[in-house]
Amino acid sequence: MSEGTLSEKVSFAANGLESVTNRLVDSVKSKYGSVAESSLSTDHDGVRAVSEAFGYTTEELTSIPAGANMGLSCGNPTATARLRRGEVVVDLGSGGGLDVFLASKLVGPEGRAIGIDMTLPMIERARANAHAGNFTNVEFHHANIDQLPLADASVDCVISNCVINLVPDKPAVFREIARVLKPGGRLAVSDIALKSELPEAIASSLAAYVGCIGGAIPIDTYRKELLKAGFKFVEIVESGSDLNAYAKIENQSGCCSPAMASEFRGTTSLHEDLSSLLSTYDVNQAAASVKVYALKPGATASGSCCGPDCCS
């Protein structure tokens, strides 16, 4: 094989990978853009049931605009992040603002809660919710979470809720989190991760990827990549939540992809494909809702927490 032929093949493979990655990103944007433009909210019984199944209290849900919650969660990171007054907290993949608004109450007026989302309709919905709820210590930025529009060492805590699994380049996300965190800063994430290998039909499904399942990585890989990004005291704990809770939303087709099929323009086939897969395979056998904790090395602030059991 000539050098020129090898170079051409490498270039072709790289372009193919880029094409697949772009397709995944575009599909996620399209799907969640449709969610943002839907009427899903805490006022919907199924959305509220899903949120409560993954750890939100009635008091929390009624303390923020109903439209901030669309049933997209797989945990409640604000409940375990140990946020304190005056801190700066960033939510990766902030959606309608659910966790940003809850965090803003915990950090108080002297603190700041920042939401990052790559889907413009989500940003617009979150800003409208902030205005409706008269939240003055929040801000929302339209950006990818692997390219954060934030200064180095400017954040006390990073949270995220069922979003990192959707990003093709997860190590890049972990490096960005480490970059923006202050020394001693912490990560508290709810996500989907794998306990065992997914069936090939799910692992290769675009619908399963957009539904937060196909893009999940093994728990051990998650831990290793965080350590490679420079974090210490990495802890990943299975929450024990039943991923089938998403079926409580009308026409729900899987994890993190709520539907009211009539409100999703052009996405019905994705829902049908994923619904068919999940009727054949029990996702709980291979995947789990997990709580992820990690600490950036450095001068640890008093009371910083690296996990659910390391703080008094």
N, C-alpha and C positions, 0 to 999 in steps of 0.2 A: 504493500500500500504506500503510495507516495505521500510526502509531507503535505502537499496541497490537498489531497483527498481527505486526509485525517483532519486538517484544519477546517475543511468544509463541513465534515460530519460533526465536529465539535460545535461549530457555529450553528448548524441546523438543530442540534440537540438543545443548545442554549436558547435559541429562538423558540423552540417548541415548549420548553419549560416556562419561558416568559409568557407565552401565549396562554398556557394553562393557568398560570398565576393570575394573569389579567382577567381571564374568564371567571375565576373564582371570586375575585374582588368585585367585578362588575355585577355578578349574581347576588352577592351579599348586599351591595349598595341598592340594587333594584328591589330586593325582597324587603329590606328594612325601611327603605324609603316608602314602600307601600304600607308598611305597618304604621309609620309615622303619620300617614295621611288617613288612617282608618279612625274609627270612633272607639277603639278599644281603650278602656280605662278601668279604674277601680270600681266604677259604678256597674261594670259588667260582672255578674256573679262568678263566672269562670275565671276571669282575670284575678279577682280578689281571692278566690280559692287557691289558685296557683301560688300567689304571693304569700299567703298564709302557710301553705305547705312547705315553702322554702324559707320560713323563719321570720317573716314580717308580722308585727302585731297590728291589731285593729287600730290602736292608738297611733302608730306610726303612719299607717296608710291614710287615716283621716286627717292627719296634721299637715298634709301637702296637697297640692292640686290633684284631683283625680286623674287628669290626663297625663300626669307624669309617669303613671304606671300602666304598662301594656301587657303585663304577664310575661316578660322576657327574662326573668331572673332564674338563677339556679342556686341562690343563696342570699344572704343578707350581710354583705361585707361591713357595713357601718356598725353592725352589732358586735363585731369582733376586732375592729381596728383600733379600739381604745383611743378615739380622738379626743383631743383636749382643746380648751379655749385658746384662741390665738394661733392655732396651727393653720398651715396651708395644706389642703388635701386635694388631690387630683383623681378624678374618676375617668378611667379609660373605657371608652364606649359608653358614653353617659346617657344615650337614648333620650327619653323625654324629661330626664332630670331627677328621677326617683331618688337615687342614692346621693346625688349632689345636694338636693334639698334637705334630706335627712342629715347629711354631714354638716351642712351650713348651720343647723341648729346646735350641733355639738361643738363646733369651733367658735361660735358666737360672732358678734359684730366685729370684733378685733381680728378674727380669722378670715380665711378665704376658702371657698369651695369652687373648684374649677372642673368643668366638664369638657371632654374631648370626644368628638364623634366625626367619622368620615362621611356620614350621610347628612347632606344639607337639610332635608326635610325634618330630620330629628333635631338638628340645631335650632331650626325655626320653631319647632314645637316646644322645645325646652325653654327658649327665650320667652315665648308667649306664656308658658306656665310660670316662669319667674316673675313676669310682670303681673300676672293674675294673682300670684301669691305674695306679692310685695317683698320678694327676696332681694336684699341689697348687697349681700356679701357673696354673690355667686357670679360666675361668668362662664360662657360657653364658646369653645373654639372649634371651627371646622377644620379638621386635620386628621391625618392617619396616625395611629398610635405608635407606629414604628418610626415616626418623624415628629416628635413633640415640639410645639412652638413655645418652649419654656426654657429658661436659663438653667445652666448647670447649678446643681446644689441649691435649688430654690424651693424645694418641696419637703414637707415633713412626713407625709404619708401618701402612698398611692393605693387606690382601691380599684377594683374592676369586678364586673358581674356578668359572667357567661359570655365574654367577648374575646378573650385571648385565643380561645380555641378556633375562632374564625379567621385568624390572621395567618397567612401562609408562612411568613418568616418570623417565627416566635422568638428565636434568639435575638433578633434585632429589637423586638419589643422589650425583652429583658435588659438589653444593654441601654436602651433609652430610659427605662425606669431607673436603672442604677445611675445614669448620668444626671437626671434631674433631682434625685433624692439628695438631701443634705447628709453629711456624715452622721451615722446613727439613725438615719431615716428608715422607715419600714414599709413593707408591702403586705397588704391584706386583701386577698382575692378570692372570690367564689368562681369556680370554673367547672368544666367537664373534662375529665381525664380518663385514661383507659386502664383497666385492671388486667385485661387480656386482649389478645388480638381480635379486631373486629372481623365478622364474616366478610368475605370479599365483596359480596353484593352491596354491603353498606359502605365499606371502605372506599369503593370506587364510584359511589353515587354522588352526583352533584347535589341532589336534593338533601342527602344526609349531611353533606358538608355545610350547606346553608342552614340546615337545622341543628347545627352545633355538635353533631355527632361525628361525621366523617373527618373533620379536621382536628379532633382531639388527639393528644399524644399520650404515650404511656406515663404513668405516675413517676416512674424512675427516671425517664427522660426529662420530664418537667423539672425534677429536682436537680439533675445533673446540669441542665442548661442554666438554671438560676445560679448555681455555684460557679459555672464558667463565666457568667456575667459579673461575678465579683461579690455575690451575696453570701452571707454567713447565716448560720442557725436556720437553715431552710427546713420547714415543717409542712407536710401535706397530709391532711386528715380527711378521710371520707366522711361526709356529712350523714350518710345513711338515708338521705331523702330518696323517695321513689320517683324516678324520672318519668314514669307513666302519669304523674300528676298533671302533666301538660294536657292530657286528654280531657281535663275538666273544662277547657275552653271549647266552645262550639266549633266544630270542624277542625279541631287541632290536629296537626299532622306530625307532631314530634317536638323534641326539645328546642326551646327558644325560637319556635317559629309559629306563633299563634296566628290563626286565620279567622276570618269570617269570609269564607271563600269568595263571596260576592264582592268583597272590598279589595281583593287582590287582583289588580288588572294584569292579566297575562301570566299569573303565577300558579294557576290552578293545577297544571301538570306537575309542578314541583311537589305540591301538597299530595297529589294522588300517588306519585311515585314513592314518596317517603312513607305515606300511610300504608301502602302496600308492603314495603319493607318491614315496617315495625309491627305489622300484623303477623309477620312470619318469624321475626327474631325478637327476643326480649333484650332490649338494649341494656337493662340492668345487669345482665350477665357479663358484659364486657366493659361497660362504662359506668362512671360514678360522678355524682356531684361532690366536689372536693373543696376544702378550705385550704388556701395556700398562704403561708406566712414566711417572711424572710426579712433579714436585717442587713442594711448596708454598713460595713465596718466604719468605725470612727467614734467620735465622742458621742456616746449614747445619752440622750436627754433623759432626765429623771422620769421614770414611769413608762419608758418605751417598752413595747411588748413585741416579742417575736413569735407568739403563738397563743393558743387558747389556755394553756396551762402554766405558762412561765411568768405570769403576772399575779401579784397578790390582789 
